[in-house]
Structures are given as structure tokens and as C-alpha cells.
Amino acid sequence: MSTGELLSIEPLELKFPFELRKQISCDLQLSNKTDNHVAFKVKTTNPKKYCVRPNTGVVLPRSTCDVVVTMQAQKETPPDMQCRDKFLLQSVKASDGATAKDVTAEMFNKEAGHVVEECKLRVVYVSPPQPPSPVREGSEEGSPPRGSDNGHANAAEFAAAARAFSEGLEAQDKSYEAKALISKLTAEKNTAIQQNNKLRQELELLKRGSSKSGGGVSFMVVVLIGLLGIIMGYIMKKS
């Protein structure tokens, strides 16, 4: 803070959190330490780069006045984040009841015999504040965050579910194969039974024919009986 006789100025360094292509502002507070009206004027070595509002004015006795300095958006980062721009704040006693409209350049002319206080202000570039890194709830120093445990648990659960799903698919495929085999065997069994019944009927007809003719058992009857035995054995084997 400046310790001039007329005004106290805070801060003495204009700190701008530098960011490319973005306007940045810095506030100055002027405090009148006297019982008089004090006129002020703000100058800079680089007027095209900065906008000062208000750049002139009057601070009432024992009062304060805020000045906003805005740096225009910059297209390039300065080397080593160093800035050589400077500001000069001049202050002088004004007549009672003076307002900002009454402030003239002549009031700050030392050659005219006016007592002018001057305070130089530096411009400093600072890095913009970084957002805090998120901290997982329940994490403690020296121990892994709970989110990590949950991640391992979720991975294990997913693997178990995938394995169970795969086993279910295999079991389902086997079930389909078993059902198809059973259906095939059932169809073969039904066909064999139908053939057996047909042979039985033919055998009965042959027996009746043989009994009527009074002859012995014909060769065809023997063959049919043999086929009937083979079919019955096949049926028993499939069952």
C-alpha cells in the first residue's frame, strides 16, 4: 500500500492472471487520507493495451474510489511471462465540491506550481488458478481410493457373469443336441415298431394260410420270424 500524504493505493502491483484471447481485469482502491477533495489521474506506458475506468476522478474526503484496469485480450504469451508495462497514478488537492468534470490536465502540471504526488505501479503476470483435482470420497492417505476397489469388484463380477453366461450357452447347446438325438431315436423306434407290427400281421396271415393248406411251415415264415427277432433286438437296443 502506498503511504502518500493524499491517497493510499492498494495494491501497488497490478496482477493479471494471464490467459490468451481473454480480457482480464484488476482492481485498484484509492483511499483519501485527508479532509480535502483529491483529484487523480492514471497513466500507462501502453495505452492501447489497457483500459482504465475511470482514468480521472475525484476522491471525496475520507472516502474511497475503485478503479478497474482491464488488459485487452492477448494473442501471444510474453517470454518468461514478464511484463514491462507500468502505470503512473497522480494525485493533487482539488477545490471543495470538485467533481470528475472539473479535473483537467493543467491540475497535474508541476511546472505551474501544483504539488502533485505520484505513485508508480508495476504489472505482473501470474498463472491462472488451476481447478482442484477431484478426490474420491472415502480415500485416505496411504490407501487406495474406494473407487479402485469397486473397479476390481466390478471387473470380477463381470468376469463371473460372462463365464456363467458362456456355461449357460454350452449347456443350452448340449440340451438342444440331446433333444434332437432323443427325437431321432424316438422316430426310429416308432418306425421299427410299425415295421414289427406289419411283420406280425403278415406272419399271422402266413400261419393261417399254412394251417389251411395242411403243409409245414414255409421258408418265408422262417425268414419273417428271423427278421422279427432282429427288429425286436434292435428296438431293445435303442431303448
C-alpha positions as CSV (number, residue, x, y, z in Angstrom):
1,M,0.0,0.0,0.0
2,S,1.3,3.5,-0.9
3,T,1.9,5.9,2.0
4,G,1.4,9.2,0.2
5,E,0.0,12.2,2.0
6,L,-3.1,12.4,-0.1
7,L,-4.1,8.9,-1.2
8,S,-3.4,5.3,-0.1
9,I,-3.3,2.9,-3.1
10,E,-3.9,-0.8,-2.9
11,P,-2.3,-2.8,-4.5
12,L,0.9,-1.4,-5.8
13,E,1.3,-4.3,-8.3
14,L,-1.4,-5.0,-10.9
15,K,-1.6,-8.8,-11.0
16,F,-3.2,-10.2,-14.1
17,P,-3.9,-14.0,-14.3
18,F,-2.7,-14.3,-17.9
19,E,-4.8,-16.2,-20.4
20,L,-4.6,-16.0,-24.2
21,R,-7.5,-14.4,-26.1
22,K,-9.2,-13.3,-22.9
23,Q,-9.8,-9.9,-21.3
24,I,-8.5,-9.7,-17.7
25,S,-9.3,-7.1,-15.1
26,C,-7.5,-5.9,-12.0
27,D,-9.0,-3.6,-9.3
28,L,-7.3,-0.6,-7.6
29,Q,-8.7,1.0,-4.5
30,L,-7.8,4.7,-3.8
31,S,-8.4,5.9,-0.2
32,N,-8.4,9.7,0.6
33,K,-6.5,10.2,3.8
34,T,-7.3,13.9,4.0
35,D,-10.2,16.2,4.7
36,N,-9.9,17.7,1.2
37,H,-11.1,16.6,-2.2
38,V,-8.4,14.9,-4.1
39,A,-8.2,14.6,-7.9
40,F,-6.4,11.7,-9.5
41,K,-5.2,10.7,-13.0
42,V,-4.0,7.3,-14.2
43,K,-1.4,7.0,-17.0
44,T,0.2,3.9,-18.6
45,T,3.2,3.3,-20.9
46,N,0.9,1.1,-23.1
47,P,-2.4,2.9,-23.5
48,K,-3.6,0.7,-26.4
49,K,-3.2,-2.5,-24.3
50,Y,-5.1,-1.3,-21.2
51,C,-8.5,0.3,-20.5
52,V,-8.8,2.3,-17.2
53,R,-12.2,3.2,-15.8
54,P,-12.2,5.8,-14.5
55,N,-8.8,7.2,-15.6
56,T,-9.5,10.5,-13.9
57,G,-11.8,11.5,-11.0
58,V,-12.1,13.0,-7.5
59,V,-12.0,11.1,-4.2
60,L,-14.1,12.7,-1.5
61,P,-12.6,13.4,1.9
62,R,-12.0,10.3,4.0
63,S,-13.6,8.2,1.2
64,T,-12.5,5.5,-1.3
65,C,-12.8,5.1,-5.0
66,D,-12.4,1.9,-7.1
67,V,-10.5,1.9,-10.4
68,V,-10.7,-1.0,-12.8
69,V,-7.8,-1.7,-15.1
70,T,-8.6,-4.1,-18.0
71,M,-6.0,-5.7,-20.2
72,Q,-7.2,-6.4,-23.7
73,A,-7.1,-10.0,-25.0
74,Q,-3.6,-11.0,-26.0
75,K,-2.8,-13.2,-29.0
76,E,0.7,-14.3,-27.8
77,T,2.2,-15.3,-24.5
78,P,5.1,-13.0,-23.4
79,P,8.5,-14.5,-23.0
80,D,9.1,-15.8,-19.5
81,M,5.7,-14.3,-18.5
82,Q,7.4,-11.0,-17.9
83,C,5.7,-7.6,-18.5
84,R,7.5,-4.3,-18.7
85,D,4.3,-2.2,-18.7
86,K,3.9,0.4,-15.9
87,F,1.3,2.7,-14.6
88,L,1.6,6.1,-13.0
89,L,-1.1,7.4,-10.6
90,Q,-1.0,11.2,-10.0
91,S,-3.0,12.9,-7.3
92,V,-3.4,16.5,-6.3
93,K,-5.6,18.6,-3.9
94,A,-8.8,19.8,-5.6
95,S,-11.2,22.6,-4.6
96,D,-14.1,21.8,-2.3
97,G,-17.1,20.4,-4.2
98,A,-15.0,19.4,-7.2
99,T,-16.2,16.6,-9.4
100,A,-14.7,14.4,-12.1
101,K,-15.8,17.0,-14.7
102,D,-13.6,19.6,-13.0
103,V,-10.5,17.6,-13.4
104,T,-8.1,19.0,-16.1
105,A,-4.6,18.2,-17.3
106,E,-3.4,21.5,-16.0
107,M,-4.1,20.4,-12.4
108,F,-1.3,17.9,-12.7
109,N,1.3,20.3,-14.2
110,K,4.2,20.6,-11.8
111,E,5.7,23.5,-13.8
112,A,2.6,25.5,-12.9
113,G,3.4,25.2,-9.2
114,H,1.0,22.4,-8.4
115,V,2.0,19.9,-5.7
116,V,1.5,16.5,-7.4
117,E,2.0,13.2,-5.8
118,E,3.0,10.3,-8.0
119,C,2.9,6.6,-7.5
120,K,4.3,4.0,-9.9
121,L,2.6,0.7,-10.3
122,R,4.1,-2.5,-11.8
123,V,2.3,-5.0,-14.0
124,V,2.8,-8.7,-13.1
125,Y,1.5,-11.7,-15.0
126,V,0.5,-14.7,-12.9
127,S,-0.6,-18.2,-13.9
128,P,-4.4,-18.6,-13.9
129,P,-5.7,-20.7,-10.9
130,Q,-5.9,-24.4,-11.6
131,P,-9.1,-26.2,-10.7
132,P,-8.6,-28.6,-7.8
133,S,-8.2,-32.2,-8.7
134,P,-11.2,-34.3,-7.7
135,V,-10.7,-36.5,-4.7
136,R,-12.7,-39.7,-4.4
137,E,-14.9,-39.9,-1.4
138,G,-13.5,-42.2,1.3
139,S,-10.0,-42.1,0.0
140,E,-7.3,-41.8,2.7
141,E,-3.6,-41.0,2.6
142,G,-1.5,-44.2,2.0
143,S,-4.5,-46.3,1.0
144,P,-6.1,-46.7,-2.4
145,P,-9.4,-44.9,-3.1
146,R,-12.5,-46.9,-2.7
147,G,-13.3,-46.3,-6.3
148,S,-10.3,-48.6,-7.2
149,D,-11.7,-51.4,-5.1
150,N,-15.1,-51.0,-6.6
151,G,-13.4,-51.2,-10.1
152,H,-11.8,-54.5,-9.2
153,A,-15.0,-55.9,-7.7
154,N,-17.0,-54.8,-10.8
155,A,-14.4,-56.5,-13.1
156,A,-14.6,-59.7,-11.1
157,E,-18.4,-59.7,-11.1
158,F,-18.4,-59.0,-14.9
159,A,-16.0,-61.9,-15.5
160,A,-18.1,-64.3,-13.3
161,A,-21.3,-63.2,-15.2
162,A,-19.6,-63.7,-18.5
163,R,-18.4,-67.2,-17.5
164,A,-21.8,-68.1,-16.2
165,F,-23.4,-66.9,-19.4
166,S,-20.9,-68.9,-21.5
167,E,-21.6,-72.0,-19.5
168,G,-25.3,-71.5,-19.9
169,L,-24.9,-71.3,-23.6
170,E,-22.9,-74.5,-23.7
171,A,-25.5,-76.3,-21.5
172,Q,-28.2,-75.0,-23.7
173,D,-26.4,-76.3,-26.9
174,K,-26.0,-79.7,-25.2
175,S,-29.7,-79.7,-24.3
176,Y,-30.6,-79.0,-27.9
177,E,-28.4,-81.8,-29.1
178,A,-29.8,-84.2,-26.6
179,K,-33.4,-83.3,-27.5
180,A,-32.6,-83.8,-31.2
181,L,-31.0,-87.2,-30.5
182,I,-34.0,-88.3,-28.4
183,S,-36.4,-87.1,-31.2
184,K,-34.4,-89.1,-33.8
185,L,-34.3,-92.2,-31.6
186,T,-38.0,-91.9,-30.9
187,A,-38.8,-91.7,-34.6
188,E,-36.6,-94.7,-35.4
189,K,-38.2,-96.6,-32.6
190,N,-41.7,-95.8,-33.8
191,T,-40.7,-96.8,-37.4
192,A,-39.3,-100.1,-36.1
193,I,-42.5,-100.8,-34.0
194,Q,-44.6,-100.1,-37.1
195,Q,-42.5,-102.5,-39.2
196,N,-42.7,-105.1,-36.4
197,N,-46.5,-104.8,-36.3
198,K,-46.6,-105.1,-40.1
199,L,-44.4,-108.2,-40.0
200,R,-46.6,-109.7,-37.2
201,Q,-49.7,-109.2,-39.3
202,E,-48.0,-110.8,-42.3
203,L,-46.8,-113.7,-40.1
204,E,-50.3,-114.3,-38.9
205,L,-51.6,-114.3,-42.4
206,L,-48.9,-116.8,-43.4
207,K,-49.7,-119.0,-40.4
208,R,-53.4,-119.0,-41.3
209,G,-52.6,-119.9,-44.9
210,S,-50.3,-122.7,-43.9
211,S,-52.8,-124.2,-41.5
212,K,-55.5,-124.2,-44.2
213,S,-53.2,-125.9,-46.7
214,G,-52.1,-128.5,-44.1
215,G,-48.5,-128.1,-45.1
216,G,-45.5,-127.4,-42.8
217,V,-44.0,-124.1,-42.1
218,S,-42.8,-122.4,-45.3
219,F,-39.4,-121.0,-45.8
220,M,-40.9,-117.5,-45.9
221,V,-42.4,-117.9,-42.5
222,V,-38.9,-118.8,-41.1
223,V,-37.4,-115.7,-42.8
224,L,-40.1,-113.5,-41.3
225,I,-39.6,-114.9,-37.9
226,G,-35.9,-114.2,-38.2
227,L,-36.5,-110.6,-39.3
228,L,-38.9,-110.1,-36.4
229,G,-36.3,-111.3,-33.9
230,I,-33.7,-108.9,-35.4
231,I,-36.1,-105.9,-35.3
232,M,-37.1,-106.7,-31.7
233,G,-33.4,-106.9,-30.7
234,Y,-32.8,-103.5,-32.5
235,I,-35.7,-102.0,-30.6
236,M,-34.5,-103.3,-27.2
237,K,-31.0,-101.9,-28.0
238,K,-32.3,-98.4,-28.9
239,S,-34.5,-98.3,-25.8
